Amino acid sequence: RVDRKGSSIEASRFQWGGAIPDEAKTNWDVIIGSDLTYNGQTWIQLAKTIVQLLDANPSAQFLYCSATHSQFSAELSGFRTVAEALGLRWKSEFPFDIPGSDSVATIAWIVR
């Protein structure tokens, strides 16, 4: 946990798809996840966890960051389909080039 001028940053670990712990039901502003969609068998559990976190913190947003690889487009599209079926929506999405490579990274704000 880091506190600075009334702000704080905390890291927590969750079992995707399970009930979120009571300590996670606090006033979050931003929930950050990175490179979480590489395994299609976990998309439903991941989306359910994001739904639970945003339901517990209605003003919060989920910031998802990921760099590309050969299957990235299908991977992100597949997760998005699952997530939207559970009521999540992409508020905005920003792809950008990674300097010195052929890869593209994506940052997306996901809300309930």
mmCIF file of the C-alpha atoms, coordinates in Angstrom:
data_MODEL
# 
_entry.id   MODEL 
# 
loop_
_atom_site.group_PDB 
_atom_site.id 
_atom_site.type_symbol 
_atom_site.label_atom_id 
_atom_site.label_alt_id 
_atom_site.label_comp_id 
_atom_site.label_asym_id 
_atom_site.label_entity_id 
_atom_site.label_seq_id 
_atom_site.pdbx_PDB_ins_code 
_atom_site.Cartn_x 
_atom_site.Cartn_y 
_atom_site.Cartn_z 
_atom_site.occupancy 
_atom_site.B_iso_or_equiv 
_atom_site.pdbx_formal_charge 
_atom_site.auth_seq_id 
_atom_site.auth_comp_id 
_atom_site.auth_asym_id 
_atom_site.auth_atom_id 
_atom_site.pdbx_PDB_model_num 
ATOM 1   C CA . ARG A 1 1   ? 0.000   0.000   0.000   1.00 0.00 ? 1   ARG A CA 1 
ATOM 2   C CA . VAL A 1 2   ? 1.288   3.451   -0.930  1.00 0.00 ? 2   VAL A CA 1 
ATOM 3   C CA . ASP A 1 3   ? -0.219  6.641   0.511   1.00 0.00 ? 3   ASP A CA 1 
ATOM 4   C CA . ARG A 1 4   ? 0.584   10.069  -0.871  1.00 0.00 ? 4   ARG A CA 1 
ATOM 5   C CA . LYS A 1 5   ? -1.345  13.286  -0.317  1.00 0.00 ? 5   LYS A CA 1 
ATOM 6   C CA . GLY A 1 6   ? -4.585  11.522  0.544   1.00 0.00 ? 6   GLY A CA 1 
ATOM 7   C CA . SER A 1 7   ? -4.333  9.003   -2.295  1.00 0.00 ? 7   SER A CA 1 
ATOM 8   C CA . SER A 1 8   ? -3.421  5.356   -2.021  1.00 0.00 ? 8   SER A CA 1 
ATOM 9   C CA . ILE A 1 9   ? -2.459  2.451   -4.209  1.00 0.00 ? 9   ILE A CA 1 
ATOM 10  C CA . GLU A 1 10  ? -3.147  -1.110  -3.132  1.00 0.00 ? 10  GLU A CA 1 
ATOM 11  C CA . ALA A 1 11  ? -2.596  -4.462  -4.781  1.00 0.00 ? 11  ALA A CA 1 
ATOM 12  C CA . SER A 1 12  ? -4.858  -7.434  -4.156  1.00 0.00 ? 12  SER A CA 1 
ATOM 13  C CA . ARG A 1 13  ? -5.044  -10.952 -5.497  1.00 0.00 ? 13  ARG A CA 1 
ATOM 14  C CA . PHE A 1 14  ? -8.360  -12.589 -6.360  1.00 0.00 ? 14  PHE A CA 1 
ATOM 15  C CA . GLN A 1 15  ? -9.529  -16.034 -7.357  1.00 0.00 ? 15  GLN A CA 1 
ATOM 16  C CA . TRP A 1 16  ? -11.349 -15.256 -10.593 1.00 0.00 ? 16  TRP A CA 1 
ATOM 17  C CA . GLY A 1 17  ? -14.994 -16.253 -10.578 1.00 0.00 ? 17  GLY A CA 1 
ATOM 18  C CA . GLY A 1 18  ? -15.186 -16.658 -6.802  1.00 0.00 ? 18  GLY A CA 1 
ATOM 19  C CA . ALA A 1 19  ? -16.692 -14.266 -4.307  1.00 0.00 ? 19  ALA A CA 1 
ATOM 20  C CA . ILE A 1 20  ? -14.599 -11.156 -3.812  1.00 0.00 ? 20  ILE A CA 1 
ATOM 21  C CA . PRO A 1 21  ? -13.335 -10.650 -0.257  1.00 0.00 ? 21  PRO A CA 1 
ATOM 22  C CA . ASP A 1 22  ? -14.965 -8.025  1.962   1.00 0.00 ? 22  ASP A CA 1 
ATOM 23  C CA . GLU A 1 23  ? -11.809 -5.876  1.951   1.00 0.00 ? 23  GLU A CA 1 
ATOM 24  C CA . ALA A 1 24  ? -12.266 -5.474  -1.816  1.00 0.00 ? 24  ALA A CA 1 
ATOM 25  C CA . LYS A 1 25  ? -15.672 -3.900  -1.257  1.00 0.00 ? 25  LYS A CA 1 
ATOM 26  C CA . THR A 1 26  ? -14.241 -0.448  -0.617  1.00 0.00 ? 26  THR A CA 1 
ATOM 27  C CA . ASN A 1 27  ? -14.221 2.804   -2.532  1.00 0.00 ? 27  ASN A CA 1 
ATOM 28  C CA . TRP A 1 28  ? -11.991 2.038   -5.502  1.00 0.00 ? 28  TRP A CA 1 
ATOM 29  C CA . ASP A 1 29  ? -11.558 4.619   -8.237  1.00 0.00 ? 29  ASP A CA 1 
ATOM 30  C CA . VAL A 1 30  ? -9.598  2.486   -10.690 1.00 0.00 ? 30  VAL A CA 1 
ATOM 31  C CA . ILE A 1 31  ? -9.028  -1.245  -10.900 1.00 0.00 ? 31  ILE A CA 1 
ATOM 32  C CA . ILE A 1 32  ? -6.054  -2.152  -13.112 1.00 0.00 ? 32  ILE A CA 1 
ATOM 33  C CA . GLY A 1 33  ? -5.441  -5.416  -14.943 1.00 0.00 ? 33  GLY A CA 1 
ATOM 34  C CA . SER A 1 34  ? -2.805  -6.291  -17.497 1.00 0.00 ? 34  SER A CA 1 
ATOM 35  C CA . ASP A 1 35  ? -2.337  -9.214  -19.901 1.00 0.00 ? 35  ASP A CA 1 
ATOM 36  C CA . LEU A 1 36  ? -5.256  -11.174 -18.432 1.00 0.00 ? 36  LEU A CA 1 
ATOM 37  C CA . THR A 1 37  ? -6.939  -12.604 -21.521 1.00 0.00 ? 37  THR A CA 1 
ATOM 38  C CA . TYR A 1 38  ? -4.337  -15.044 -22.861 1.00 0.00 ? 38  TYR A CA 1 
ATOM 39  C CA . ASN A 1 39  ? -6.294  -18.112 -21.679 1.00 0.00 ? 39  ASN A CA 1 
ATOM 40  C CA . GLY A 1 40  ? -9.765  -18.266 -23.228 1.00 0.00 ? 40  GLY A CA 1 
ATOM 41  C CA . GLN A 1 41  ? -10.881 -20.846 -20.661 1.00 0.00 ? 41  GLN A CA 1 
ATOM 42  C CA . THR A 1 42  ? -10.737 -18.154 -17.948 1.00 0.00 ? 42  THR A CA 1 
ATOM 43  C CA . TRP A 1 43  ? -12.625 -15.363 -19.728 1.00 0.00 ? 43  TRP A CA 1 
ATOM 44  C CA . ILE A 1 44  ? -15.957 -16.015 -18.002 1.00 0.00 ? 44  ILE A CA 1 
ATOM 45  C CA . GLN A 1 45  ? -14.360 -16.154 -14.539 1.00 0.00 ? 45  GLN A CA 1 
ATOM 46  C CA . LEU A 1 46  ? -12.352 -12.996 -15.242 1.00 0.00 ? 46  LEU A CA 1 
ATOM 47  C CA . ALA A 1 47  ? -15.414 -11.123 -16.518 1.00 0.00 ? 47  ALA A CA 1 
ATOM 48  C CA . LYS A 1 48  ? -17.473 -12.250 -13.488 1.00 0.00 ? 48  LYS A CA 1 
ATOM 49  C CA . THR A 1 49  ? -14.753 -10.960 -11.155 1.00 0.00 ? 49  THR A CA 1 
ATOM 50  C CA . ILE A 1 50  ? -14.652 -7.604  -12.938 1.00 0.00 ? 50  ILE A CA 1 
ATOM 51  C CA . VAL A 1 51  ? -18.462 -7.403  -12.695 1.00 0.00 ? 51  VAL A CA 1 
ATOM 52  C CA . GLN A 1 52  ? -18.339 -8.129  -8.938  1.00 0.00 ? 52  GLN A CA 1 
ATOM 53  C CA . LEU A 1 53  ? -15.623 -5.512  -8.349  1.00 0.00 ? 53  LEU A CA 1 
ATOM 54  C CA . LEU A 1 54  ? -17.491 -2.846  -10.323 1.00 0.00 ? 54  LEU A CA 1 
ATOM 55  C CA . ASP A 1 55  ? -20.825 -3.722  -8.672  1.00 0.00 ? 55  ASP A CA 1 
ATOM 56  C CA . ALA A 1 56  ? -19.164 -3.309  -5.266  1.00 0.00 ? 56  ALA A CA 1 
ATOM 57  C CA . ASN A 1 57  ? -17.684 0.024   -6.432  1.00 0.00 ? 57  ASN A CA 1 
ATOM 58  C CA . PRO A 1 58  ? -20.213 1.564   -8.863  1.00 0.00 ? 58  PRO A CA 1 
ATOM 59  C CA . SER A 1 59  ? -18.164 4.699   -9.578  1.00 0.00 ? 59  SER A CA 1 
ATOM 60  C CA . ALA A 1 60  ? -15.004 2.685   -10.337 1.00 0.00 ? 60  ALA A CA 1 
ATOM 61  C CA . GLN A 1 61  ? -13.644 1.840   -13.769 1.00 0.00 ? 61  GLN A CA 1 
ATOM 62  C CA . PHE A 1 62  ? -11.505 -1.092  -14.852 1.00 0.00 ? 62  PHE A CA 1 
ATOM 63  C CA . LEU A 1 63  ? -8.351  -0.177  -16.790 1.00 0.00 ? 63  LEU A CA 1 
ATOM 64  C CA . TYR A 1 64  ? -7.172  -3.040  -18.970 1.00 0.00 ? 64  TYR A CA 1 
ATOM 65  C CA . CYS A 1 65  ? -3.742  -2.940  -20.592 1.00 0.00 ? 65  CYS A CA 1 
ATOM 66  C CA . SER A 1 66  ? -2.315  -5.495  -22.993 1.00 0.00 ? 66  SER A CA 1 
ATOM 67  C CA . ALA A 1 67  ? 0.360   -5.778  -25.665 1.00 0.00 ? 67  ALA A CA 1 
ATOM 68  C CA . THR A 1 68  ? -0.199  -7.683  -28.869 1.00 0.00 ? 68  THR A CA 1 
ATOM 69  C CA . HIS A 1 69  ? 1.011   -11.057 -29.970 1.00 0.00 ? 69  HIS A CA 1 
ATOM 70  C CA . SER A 1 70  ? 0.064   -13.178 -32.975 1.00 0.00 ? 70  SER A CA 1 
ATOM 71  C CA . GLN A 1 71  ? -3.360  -14.147 -31.563 1.00 0.00 ? 71  GLN A CA 1 
ATOM 72  C CA . PHE A 1 72  ? -4.130  -10.868 -29.786 1.00 0.00 ? 72  PHE A CA 1 
ATOM 73  C CA . SER A 1 73  ? -6.910  -9.566  -32.014 1.00 0.00 ? 73  SER A CA 1 
ATOM 74  C CA . ALA A 1 74  ? -8.970  -12.756 -31.676 1.00 0.00 ? 74  ALA A CA 1 
ATOM 75  C CA . GLU A 1 75  ? -8.115  -13.003 -27.985 1.00 0.00 ? 75  GLU A CA 1 
ATOM 76  C CA . LEU A 1 76  ? -9.279  -9.505  -27.083 1.00 0.00 ? 76  LEU A CA 1 
ATOM 77  C CA . SER A 1 77  ? -12.348 -9.792  -29.321 1.00 0.00 ? 77  SER A CA 1 
ATOM 78  C CA . GLY A 1 78  ? -13.320 -13.103 -27.699 1.00 0.00 ? 78  GLY A CA 1 
ATOM 79  C CA . PHE A 1 79  ? -12.943 -11.730 -24.179 1.00 0.00 ? 79  PHE A CA 1 
ATOM 80  C CA . ARG A 1 80  ? -14.892 -8.615  -25.104 1.00 0.00 ? 80  ARG A CA 1 
ATOM 81  C CA . THR A 1 81  ? -17.797 -10.743 -26.379 1.00 0.00 ? 81  THR A CA 1 
ATOM 82  C CA . VAL A 1 82  ? -17.895 -12.698 -23.099 1.00 0.00 ? 82  VAL A CA 1 
ATOM 83  C CA . ALA A 1 83  ? -17.563 -9.544  -20.969 1.00 0.00 ? 83  ALA A CA 1 
ATOM 84  C CA . GLU A 1 84  ? -20.287 -7.656  -22.832 1.00 0.00 ? 84  GLU A CA 1 
ATOM 85  C CA . ALA A 1 85  ? -22.636 -10.636 -22.419 1.00 0.00 ? 85  ALA A CA 1 
ATOM 86  C CA . LEU A 1 86  ? -22.192 -10.188 -18.652 1.00 0.00 ? 86  LEU A CA 1 
ATOM 87  C CA . GLY A 1 87  ? -23.030 -6.469  -18.811 1.00 0.00 ? 87  GLY A CA 1 
ATOM 88  C CA . LEU A 1 88  ? -19.581 -4.901  -19.112 1.00 0.00 ? 88  LEU A CA 1 
ATOM 89  C CA . ARG A 1 89  ? -18.954 -2.254  -21.738 1.00 0.00 ? 89  ARG A CA 1 
ATOM 90  C CA . TRP A 1 90  ? -15.903 -0.624  -23.266 1.00 0.00 ? 90  TRP A CA 1 
ATOM 91  C CA . LYS A 1 91  ? -16.053 3.086   -22.450 1.00 0.00 ? 91  LYS A CA 1 
ATOM 92  C CA . SER A 1 92  ? -12.978 3.855   -24.555 1.00 0.00 ? 92  SER A CA 1 
ATOM 93  C CA . GLU A 1 93  ? -10.091 2.006   -26.118 1.00 0.00 ? 93  GLU A CA 1 
ATOM 94  C CA . PHE A 1 94  ? -6.665  3.301   -27.126 1.00 0.00 ? 94  PHE A CA 1 
ATOM 95  C CA . PRO A 1 95  ? -4.300  1.256   -29.288 1.00 0.00 ? 95  PRO A CA 1 
ATOM 96  C CA . PHE A 1 96  ? -0.734  2.521   -29.639 1.00 0.00 ? 96  PHE A CA 1 
ATOM 97  C CA . ASP A 1 97  ? 2.488   1.358   -31.244 1.00 0.00 ? 97  ASP A CA 1 
ATOM 98  C CA . ILE A 1 98  ? 5.288   0.021   -29.091 1.00 0.00 ? 98  ILE A CA 1 
ATOM 99  C CA . PRO A 1 99  ? 8.490   1.794   -30.207 1.00 0.00 ? 99  PRO A CA 1 
ATOM 100 C CA . GLY A 1 100 ? 11.108  -0.473  -31.741 1.00 0.00 ? 100 GLY A CA 1 
ATOM 101 C CA . SER A 1 101 ? 8.731   -3.378  -32.433 1.00 0.00 ? 101 SER A CA 1 
ATOM 102 C CA . ASP A 1 102 ? 5.862   -4.450  -34.665 1.00 0.00 ? 102 ASP A CA 1 
ATOM 103 C CA . SER A 1 103 ? 3.614   -4.841  -31.633 1.00 0.00 ? 103 SER A CA 1 
ATOM 104 C CA . VAL A 1 104 ? 0.661   -2.710  -30.673 1.00 0.00 ? 104 VAL A CA 1 
ATOM 105 C CA . ALA A 1 105 ? -0.540  -2.220  -27.122 1.00 0.00 ? 105 ALA A CA 1 
ATOM 106 C CA . THR A 1 106 ? -4.105  -1.495  -26.102 1.00 0.00 ? 106 THR A CA 1 
ATOM 107 C CA . ILE A 1 107 ? -5.459  0.343   -23.104 1.00 0.00 ? 107 ILE A CA 1 
ATOM 108 C CA . ALA A 1 108 ? -9.206  0.082   -22.524 1.00 0.00 ? 108 ALA A CA 1 
ATOM 109 C CA . TRP A 1 109 ? -11.503 1.587   -19.915 1.00 0.00 ? 109 TRP A CA 1 
ATOM 110 C CA . ILE A 1 110 ? -14.184 -0.947  -19.025 1.00 0.00 ? 110 ILE A CA 1 
ATOM 111 C CA . VAL A 1 111 ? -17.302 -0.004  -17.041 1.00 0.00 ? 111 VAL A CA 1 
ATOM 112 C CA . ARG A 1 112 ? -20.537 -1.622  -15.884 1.00 0.00 ? 112 ARG A CA 1 
# 
